[in-house]
Amino acid sequence: WAYARPYQREADRRADLSGWLHFYNHHRRHTGIGGHPPASRVPNLSGQNS
């Protein structure tokens, strides 16, 4: 992710990290786990117990 586009400042790169991590773990399909995002493998990821 850090090299997908050039960043002028380290602070800009760091600011984009949380959004990229959310996409990677919650939306991007991973072939190693049957095309599901990693978050789908973790029960109660949001911390909501109902």
C-alpha distance matrix in Angstrom:
0.0 3.8 5.5 5.2 7.8 10.2 11.0 14.7 14.8 13.3 14.6 12.6 9.3 10.9 12.3 9.2 8.1 11.1 10.7 7.3 9.2 12.2 11.0 9.8 13.1 15.4 14.9 12.8 15.6 15.5 18.2 19.2 20.6 22.3 19.8 19.4 16.6 16.9 18.5 21.4 22.4 23.1 26.4 26.8 23.2 24.1 27.0 29.6 32.7 35.0
3.8 0.0 3.8 5.8 6.9 7.9 8.1 11.6 11.5 10.0 11.9 10.3 6.7 8.9 11.0 8.8 8.1 11.8 12.1 9.5 11.3 14.5 14.0 13.0 16.0 18.5 18.3 16.5 19.3 19.1 21.7 22.4 24.0 25.9 23.5 23.0 20.1 20.0 21.4 24.5 25.4 25.7 29.0 29.2 25.5 26.2 28.9 31.6 34.8 37.3
5.5 3.8 0.0 3.8 5.3 6.4 8.4 11.8 12.8 12.0 14.5 12.6 9.5 12.3 14.3 11.9 11.8 15.4 15.2 12.3 14.4 17.5 16.3 15.2 18.5 20.9 20.1 17.8 20.3 20.0 22.1 23.1 25.1 26.7 24.2 24.4 21.8 22.1 23.9 26.7 27.6 28.3 31.7 32.2 28.6 29.4 32.2 34.8 38.0 40.4
5.2 5.8 3.8 0.0 3.8 7.0 9.4 13.0 14.5 14.2 16.0 13.4 10.7 13.6 14.7 11.7 12.1 15.2 14.1 11.2 13.9 16.4 14.5 13.9 17.5 19.4 18.0 15.7 18.2 18.5 20.6 22.2 24.0 25.2 22.3 22.7 20.3 21.2 22.9 25.4 26.8 27.8 31.1 31.5 28.0 28.7 31.8 34.1 37.3 39.4
7.8 6.9 5.3 3.8 0.0 3.8 6.5 9.9 11.9 12.6 14.2 11.3 9.5 13.0 13.7 11.1 12.6 15.8 14.7 12.6 15.7 18.0 16.4 16.4 20.0 21.5 20.2 18.4 21.2 21.9 24.2 25.8 27.4 28.5 25.5 25.7 23.2 24.1 25.5 28.1 29.6 30.4 33.5 33.6 30.0 30.3 33.4 35.6 39.0 41.1
10.2 7.9 6.4 7.0 3.8 0.0 3.8 6.6 9.1 10.4 12.5 10.1 8.8 12.5 13.6 12.0 13.6 17.1 16.6 14.9 17.8 20.3 19.2 19.3 22.7 24.4 23.4 21.8 24.7 25.2 27.5 28.8 30.5 31.9 29.0 29.0 26.3 26.9 28.2 31.0 32.4 32.9 36.0 35.9 32.2 32.4 35.3 37.6 41.1 43.4
11.0 8.1 8.4 9.4 6.5 3.8 0.0 3.8 5.5 7.0 8.9 6.6 6.0 9.7 10.7 10.0 11.9 15.4 15.3 14.3 17.1 19.5 19.1 19.5 22.5 24.2 23.7 22.6 25.8 26.3 29.0 30.1 31.5 33.1 30.3 29.8 26.8 27.1 27.9 31.0 32.4 32.4 35.4 34.9 31.2 31.1 33.8 36.2 39.7 42.1
14.7 11.6 11.8 13.0 9.9 6.6 3.8 0.0 3.8 7.0 8.7 7.2 8.2 11.4 12.2 12.5 14.7 17.9 18.0 17.6 20.2 22.5 22.4 23.0 25.9 27.5 27.1 26.2 29.5 30.0 32.8 33.8 35.2 36.8 34.0 33.4 30.3 30.5 31.1 34.4 35.8 35.6 38.4 37.8 34.0 33.6 36.2 38.6 42.2 44.6
14.8 11.5 12.8 14.5 11.9 9.1 5.5 3.8 0.0 3.8 5.3 5.3 6.7 8.8 10.1 11.3 13.1 16.1 17.0 16.9 19.0 21.4 21.9 22.4 24.9 26.7 26.8 26.2 29.6 30.0 32.9 33.7 34.8 36.7 34.1 33.1 29.8 29.6 30.0 33.4 34.6 34.1 36.8 36.0 32.2 31.8 34.1 36.6 40.1 42.8
13.3 10.0 12.0 14.2 12.6 10.4 7.0 7.0 3.8 0.0 3.8 5.4 5.1 6.1 8.6 10.1 10.8 13.9 15.5 15.2 16.7 19.4 20.3 20.5 22.6 24.8 25.3 24.7 27.9 28.1 31.1 31.4 32.5 34.7 32.3 31.2 27.8 27.2 27.6 31.1 32.0 31.3 34.1 33.4 29.6 29.3 31.4 34.2 37.6 40.4
14.6 11.9 14.5 16.0 14.2 12.5 8.9 8.7 5.3 3.8 0.0 3.8 5.5 5.0 6.1 8.8 10.0 12.3 14.0 14.6 16.1 18.2 19.6 20.3 22.1 23.9 24.6 24.5 28.0 28.5 31.8 32.2 32.9 35.0 32.5 31.0 27.5 26.9 26.8 30.4 31.5 30.5 33.0 31.8 28.1 27.4 29.5 32.1 35.5 38.3
12.6 10.3 12.6 13.4 11.3 10.1 6.6 7.2 5.3 5.4 3.8 0.0 3.8 5.4 5.1 6.5 8.9 11.4 12.0 12.6 14.8 16.7 17.5 18.5 20.8 22.2 22.4 22.3 25.9 26.7 30.0 30.8 31.5 33.3 30.5 29.2 25.8 25.7 25.7 29.1 30.6 29.9 32.4 31.4 27.7 27.0 29.4 31.7 35.3 37.8
9.3 6.7 9.5 10.7 9.5 8.8 6.0 8.2 6.7 5.1 5.5 3.8 0.0 3.8 5.4 5.3 6.5 9.9 10.8 10.3 12.3 14.9 15.4 15.8 18.2 20.1 20.4 19.8 23.2 23.7 26.8 27.5 28.4 30.3 27.7 26.6 23.2 23.0 23.3 26.8 28.0 27.5 30.3 29.7 25.9 25.7 28.1 30.7 34.2 36.8
10.9 8.9 12.3 13.6 13.0 12.5 9.7 11.4 8.8 6.1 5.0 5.4 3.8 0.0 3.8 5.4 5.2 7.8 9.9 10.2 11.2 13.6 15.1 15.5 17.2 19.2 20.1 20.0 23.4 23.7 27.1 27.4 27.9 30.2 27.8 26.2 22.6 21.9 21.9 25.5 26.5 25.6 28.2 27.3 23.6 23.2 25.4 28.1 31.5 34.3
12.3 11.0 14.3 14.7 13.7 13.6 10.7 12.2 10.1 8.6 6.1 5.1 5.4 3.8 0.0 3.8 5.6 6.8 8.1 9.6 11.2 12.6 14.1 15.5 17.1 18.3 19.1 19.6 23.2 24.2 27.7 28.3 28.5 30.4 27.8 26.0 22.4 22.1 21.6 25.0 26.6 25.6 27.9 26.6 22.9 22.0 24.4 26.7 30.3 32.8
9.2 8.8 11.9 11.7 11.1 12.0 10.0 12.5 11.3 10.1 8.8 6.5 5.3 5.4 3.8 0.0 3.8 5.8 5.7 6.4 8.8 10.4 11.1 12.4 14.6 15.8 16.1 16.2 19.9 21.0 24.4 25.4 25.6 27.3 24.5 23.0 19.5 19.7 19.5 22.7 24.5 23.9 26.5 25.5 21.8 21.3 24.1 26.3 29.9 32.2
8.1 8.1 11.8 12.1 12.6 13.6 11.9 14.7 13.1 10.8 10.0 8.9 6.5 5.2 5.6 3.8 0.0 3.8 5.5 5.1 6.1 8.6 10.0 10.4 12.1 14.0 14.9 14.9 18.3 18.9 22.3 22.8 23.1 25.2 22.7 21.0 17.4 17.0 17.0 20.5 21.8 21.1 23.8 23.2 19.4 19.3 21.9 24.5 27.9 30.5
11.1 11.8 15.4 15.2 15.8 17.1 15.4 17.9 16.1 13.9 12.3 11.4 9.9 7.8 6.8 5.8 3.8 0.0 3.8 5.4 5.1 6.2 8.7 9.8 10.6 11.9 13.4 14.3 17.8 18.7 22.4 22.8 22.4 24.5 22.1 19.8 16.1 15.5 14.8 18.3 19.8 18.8 21.1 20.0 16.3 15.8 18.4 20.9 24.4 26.9
10.7 12.1 15.2 14.1 14.7 16.6 15.3 18.0 17.0 15.5 14.0 12.0 10.8 9.9 8.1 5.7 5.5 3.8 0.0 3.8 5.5 5.2 6.3 8.6 10.1 10.5 11.2 12.2 15.9 17.5 21.2 22.2 21.8 23.3 20.5 18.4 14.9 15.3 14.5 17.6 19.8 19.2 21.5 20.5 16.9 16.3 19.4 21.4 24.9 27.0
7.3 9.5 12.3 11.2 12.6 14.9 14.3 17.6 16.9 15.2 14.6 12.6 10.3 10.2 9.6 6.4 5.1 5.4 3.8 0.0 3.8 5.4 5.1 6.1 8.6 9.9 10.1 10.0 13.6 14.7 18.3 19.3 19.4 21.0 18.2 16.6 13.2 13.6 13.8 16.9 18.7 18.7 21.5 21.2 17.5 17.7 20.9 23.0 26.4 28.6
9.2 11.3 14.4 13.9 15.7 17.8 17.1 20.2 19.0 16.7 16.1 14.8 12.3 11.2 11.2 8.8 6.1 5.1 5.5 3.8 0.0 3.8 5.4 5.0 6.0 8.3 9.7 9.9 13.1 13.6 17.3 17.7 17.4 19.5 17.2 15.2 11.5 11.0 11.0 14.4 15.8 15.4 18.3 18.1 14.4 15.0 17.9 20.4 23.6 26.0
12.2 14.5 17.5 16.4 18.0 20.3 19.5 22.5 21.4 19.4 18.2 16.7 14.9 13.6 12.6 10.4 8.6 6.2 5.2 5.4 3.8 0.0 3.8 5.5 5.4 5.7 7.6 9.1 12.4 13.8 17.6 18.3 17.3 19.0 16.5 14.0 10.3 10.4 9.4 12.5 14.6 14.1 16.5 15.9 12.3 12.4 15.7 17.7 21.0 23.2
11.0 14.0 16.3 14.5 16.4 19.2 19.1 22.4 21.9 20.3 19.6 17.5 15.4 15.1 14.1 11.1 10.0 8.7 6.3 5.1 5.4 3.8 0.0 3.8 5.6 5.4 5.0 6.0 9.7 11.7 15.4 16.7 16.1 17.2 14.2 12.3 9.0 10.3 10.2 12.6 15.0 15.5 18.0 18.0 14.7 15.0 18.6 20.2 23.4 25.2
9.8 13.0 15.2 13.9 16.4 19.3 19.5 23.0 22.4 20.5 20.3 18.5 15.8 15.5 15.5 12.4 10.4 9.8 8.6 6.1 5.0 5.5 3.8 0.0 3.8 5.9 6.0 5.0 8.1 8.9 12.6 13.6 13.4 15.0 12.4 10.8 7.4 8.0 9.1 11.7 13.4 14.2 17.3 17.9 14.6 15.9 19.1 21.2 24.1 26.1
13.1 16.0 18.5 17.5 20.0 22.7 22.5 25.9 24.9 22.6 22.1 20.8 18.2 17.2 17.1 14.6 12.1 10.6 10.1 8.6 6.0 5.4 5.6 3.8 0.0 3.8 6.2 6.6 8.7 9.2 12.9 13.2 12.1 14.1 12.1 9.5 5.7 5.2 5.5 8.6 10.1 10.5 13.6 14.2 10.9 12.6 15.7 17.8 20.5 22.7
15.4 18.5 20.9 19.4 21.5 24.4 24.2 27.5 26.7 24.8 23.9 22.2 20.1 19.2 18.3 15.8 14.0 11.9 10.5 9.9 8.3 5.7 5.4 5.9 3.8 0.0 3.8 6.4 8.5 10.3 13.9 14.8 13.0 14.2 11.8 8.8 5.4 6.6 5.3 7.4 10.2 10.7 12.9 13.2 10.3 11.3 14.8 16.2 19.0 20.7
14.9 18.3 20.1 18.0 20.2 23.4 23.7 27.1 26.8 25.3 24.6 22.4 20.4 20.1 19.1 16.1 14.9 13.4 11.2 10.1 9.7 7.6 5.0 6.0 6.2 3.8 0.0 3.8 6.3 9.3 12.6 14.5 13.1 13.4 10.3 8.2 5.7 8.5 8.4 9.4 12.4 13.7 16.0 16.4 13.9 14.7 18.4 19.4 22.2 23.4
12.8 16.5 17.8 15.7 18.4 21.8 22.6 26.2 26.2 24.7 24.5 22.3 19.8 20.0 19.6 16.2 14.9 14.3 12.2 10.0 9.9 9.1 6.0 5.0 6.6 6.4 3.8 0.0 3.8 6.4 9.8 11.9 11.4 11.8 8.5 7.6 5.5 8.4 9.8 10.8 13.1 15.0 17.8 18.9 16.2 17.6 21.1 22.5 25.1 26.5
15.6 19.3 20.3 18.2 21.2 24.7 25.8 29.5 29.6 27.9 28.0 25.9 23.2 23.4 23.2 19.9 18.3 17.8 15.9 13.6 13.1 12.4 9.7 8.1 8.7 8.5 6.3 3.8 0.0 3.8 6.5 9.0 8.4 8.2 4.8 4.9 4.8 8.1 10.3 10.1 12.0 14.7 17.5 19.2 17.1 19.0 22.3 23.5 25.7 26.9
15.5 19.1 20.0 18.5 21.9 25.2 26.3 30.0 30.0 28.1 28.5 26.7 23.7 23.7 24.2 21.0 18.9 18.7 17.5 14.7 13.6 13.8 11.7 8.9 9.2 10.3 9.3 6.4 3.8 0.0 3.8 5.5 5.8 6.8 4.8 5.6 5.7 7.3 10.6 10.7 11.3 14.2 17.4 19.7 17.5 20.0 22.9 24.6 26.5 28.0
18.2 21.7 22.1 20.6 24.2 27.5 29.0 32.8 32.9 31.1 31.8 30.0 26.8 27.1 27.7 24.4 22.3 22.4 21.2 18.3 17.3 17.6 15.4 12.6 12.9 13.9 12.6 9.8 6.5 3.8 0.0 3.8 5.4 5.2 4.6 7.3 8.9 10.3 13.7 13.1 13.1 16.5 19.6 22.2 20.5 23.2 25.9 27.5 29.1 30.4
19.2 22.4 23.1 22.2 25.8 28.8 30.1 33.8 33.7 31.4 32.2 30.8 27.5 27.4 28.3 25.4 22.8 22.8 22.2 19.3 17.7 18.3 16.7 13.6 13.2 14.8 14.5 11.9 9.0 5.5 3.8 0.0 3.8 5.8 7.0 8.5 9.7 9.7 13.3 12.8 11.8 15.1 18.3 21.2 19.7 22.7 25.1 26.9 28.2 29.8
20.6 24.0 25.1 24.0 27.4 30.5 31.5 35.2 34.8 32.5 32.9 31.5 28.4 27.9 28.5 25.6 23.1 22.4 21.8 19.4 17.4 17.3 16.1 13.4 12.1 13.0 13.1 11.4 8.4 5.8 5.4 3.8 0.0 3.8 5.7 5.9 7.7 7.7 10.8 9.6 8.5 12.1 15.0 18.1 16.9 20.0 22.3 23.8 24.9 26.3
22.3 25.9 26.7 25.2 28.5 31.9 33.1 36.8 36.7 34.7 35.0 33.3 30.3 30.2 30.4 27.3 25.2 24.5 23.3 21.0 19.5 19.0 17.2 15.0 14.1 14.2 13.4 11.8 8.2 6.8 5.2 5.8 3.8 0.0 3.8 5.6 8.8 10.2 12.8 10.8 10.6 14.4 16.8 19.8 18.9 21.7 24.2 25.3 26.3 27.2
19.8 23.5 24.2 22.3 25.5 29.0 30.3 34.0 34.1 32.3 32.5 30.5 27.7 27.8 27.8 24.5 22.7 22.1 20.5 18.2 17.2 16.5 14.2 12.4 12.1 11.8 10.3 8.5 4.8 4.8 4.6 7.0 5.7 3.8 0.0 3.8 6.8 9.4 11.8 10.3 11.3 14.8 17.3 19.8 18.4 20.8 23.7 24.7 26.3 27.2
19.4 23.0 24.4 22.7 25.7 29.0 29.8 33.4 33.1 31.2 31.0 29.2 26.6 26.2 26.0 23.0 21.0 19.8 18.4 16.6 15.2 14.0 12.3 10.8 9.5 8.8 8.2 7.6 4.9 5.6 7.3 8.5 5.9 5.6 3.8 0.0 3.8 6.4 8.2 6.6 8.1 11.4 13.8 16.0 14.7 17.0 19.9 20.9 22.5 23.6
16.6 20.1 21.8 20.3 23.2 26.3 26.8 30.3 29.8 27.8 27.5 25.8 23.2 22.6 22.4 19.5 17.4 16.1 14.9 13.2 11.5 10.3 9.0 7.4 5.7 5.4 5.7 5.5 4.8 5.7 8.9 9.7 7.7 8.8 6.8 3.8 0.0 3.8 5.5 5.7 7.6 10.0 12.8 14.5 12.4 14.6 17.7 19.1 21.1 22.6
16.9 20.0 22.1 21.2 24.1 26.9 27.1 30.5 29.6 27.2 26.9 25.7 23.0 21.9 22.1 19.7 17.0 15.5 15.3 13.6 11.0 10.4 10.3 8.0 5.2 6.6 8.5 8.4 8.1 7.3 10.3 9.7 7.7 10.2 9.4 6.4 3.8 0.0 3.8 5.4 5.6 7.3 10.8 12.7 10.4 13.2 15.8 17.8 19.7 21.6
18.5 21.4 23.9 22.9 25.5 28.2 27.9 31.1 30.0 27.6 26.8 25.7 23.3 21.9 21.6 19.5 17.0 14.8 14.5 13.8 11.0 9.4 10.2 9.1 5.5 5.3 8.4 9.8 10.3 10.6 13.7 13.3 10.8 12.8 11.8 8.2 5.5 3.8 0.0 3.8 5.3 5.5 8.3 9.4 7.0 9.5 12.3 14.1 16.2 18.1
21.4 24.5 26.7 25.4 28.1 31.0 31.0 34.4 33.4 31.1 30.4 29.1 26.8 25.5 25.0 22.7 20.5 18.3 17.6 16.9 14.4 12.5 12.6 11.7 8.6 7.4 9.4 10.8 10.1 10.7 13.1 12.8 9.6 10.8 10.3 6.6 5.7 5.4 3.8 0.0 3.8 5.6 7.5 9.5 8.4 11.0 13.6 14.6 16.1 17.4
22.4 25.4 27.6 26.8 29.6 32.4 32.4 35.8 34.6 32.0 31.5 30.6 28.0 26.5 26.6 24.5 21.8 19.8 19.8 18.7 15.8 14.6 15.0 13.4 10.1 10.2 12.4 13.1 12.0 11.3 13.1 11.8 8.5 10.6 11.3 8.1 7.6 5.6 5.3 3.8 0.0 3.8 6.5 9.6 8.9 12.3 14.1 15.6 16.5 18.1
23.1 25.7 28.3 27.8 30.4 32.9 32.4 35.6 34.1 31.3 30.5 29.9 27.5 25.6 25.6 23.9 21.1 18.8 19.2 18.7 15.4 14.1 15.5 14.2 10.5 10.7 13.7 15.0 14.7 14.2 16.5 15.1 12.1 14.4 14.8 11.4 10.0 7.3 5.5 5.6 3.8 0.0 3.8 6.5 5.7 9.4 10.6 12.5 13.4 15.6
26.4 29.0 31.7 31.1 33.5 36.0 35.4 38.4 36.8 34.1 33.0 32.4 30.3 28.2 27.9 26.5 23.8 21.1 21.5 21.5 18.3 16.5 18.0 17.3 13.6 12.9 16.0 17.8 17.5 17.4 19.6 18.3 15.0 16.8 17.3 13.8 12.8 10.8 8.3 7.5 6.5 3.8 0.0 3.8 5.5 8.6 9.0 10.0 10.2 12.1
26.8 29.2 32.2 31.5 33.6 35.9 34.9 37.8 36.0 33.4 31.8 31.4 29.7 27.3 26.6 25.5 23.2 20.0 20.5 21.2 18.1 15.9 18.0 17.9 14.2 13.2 16.4 18.9 19.2 19.7 22.2 21.2 18.1 19.8 19.8 16.0 14.5 12.7 9.4 9.5 9.6 6.5 3.8 0.0 3.8 5.5 5.4 6.3 7.0 9.4
23.2 25.5 28.6 28.0 30.0 32.2 31.2 34.0 32.2 29.6 28.1 27.7 25.9 23.6 22.9 21.8 19.4 16.3 16.9 17.5 14.4 12.3 14.7 14.6 10.9 10.3 13.9 16.2 17.1 17.5 20.5 19.7 16.9 18.9 18.4 14.7 12.4 10.4 7.0 8.4 8.9 5.7 5.5 3.8 0.0 3.8 5.5 7.7 9.8 12.5
24.1 26.2 29.4 28.7 30.3 32.4 31.1 33.6 31.8 29.3 27.4 27.0 25.7 23.2 22.0 21.3 19.3 15.8 16.3 17.7 15.0 12.4 15.0 15.9 12.6 11.3 14.7 17.6 19.0 20.0 23.2 22.7 20.0 21.7 20.8 17.0 14.6 13.2 9.5 11.0 12.3 9.4 8.6 5.5 3.8 0.0 3.8 5.5 8.7 11.2
27.0 28.9 32.2 31.8 33.4 35.3 33.8 36.2 34.1 31.4 29.5 29.4 28.1 25.4 24.4 24.1 21.9 18.4 19.4 20.9 17.9 15.7 18.6 19.1 15.7 14.8 18.4 21.1 22.3 22.9 25.9 25.1 22.3 24.2 23.7 19.9 17.7 15.8 12.3 13.6 14.1 10.6 9.0 5.4 5.5 3.8 0.0 3.8 6.3 9.6
29.6 31.6 34.8 34.1 35.6 37.6 36.2 38.6 36.6 34.2 32.1 31.7 30.7 28.1 26.7 26.3 24.5 20.9 21.4 23.0 20.4 17.7 20.2 21.2 17.8 16.2 19.4 22.5 23.5 24.6 27.5 26.9 23.8 25.3 24.7 20.9 19.1 17.8 14.1 14.6 15.6 12.5 10.0 6.3 7.7 5.5 3.8 0.0 3.8 6.3
32.7 34.8 38.0 37.3 39.0 41.1 39.7 42.2 40.1 37.6 35.5 35.3 34.2 31.5 30.3 29.9 27.9 24.4 24.9 26.4 23.6 21.0 23.4 24.1 20.5 19.0 22.2 25.1 25.7 26.5 29.1 28.2 24.9 26.3 26.3 22.5 21.1 19.7 16.2 16.1 16.5 13.4 10.2 7.0 9.8 8.7 6.3 3.8 0.0 3.8
35.0 37.3 40.4 39.4 41.1 43.4 42.1 44.6 42.8 40.4 38.3 37.8 36.8 34.3 32.8 32.2 30.5 26.9 27.0 28.6 26.0 23.2 25.2 26.1 22.7 20.7 23.4 26.5 26.9 28.0 30.4 29.8 26.3 27.2 27.2 23.6 22.6 21.6 18.1 17.4 18.1 15.6 12.1 9.4 12.5 11.2 9.6 6.3 3.8 0.0
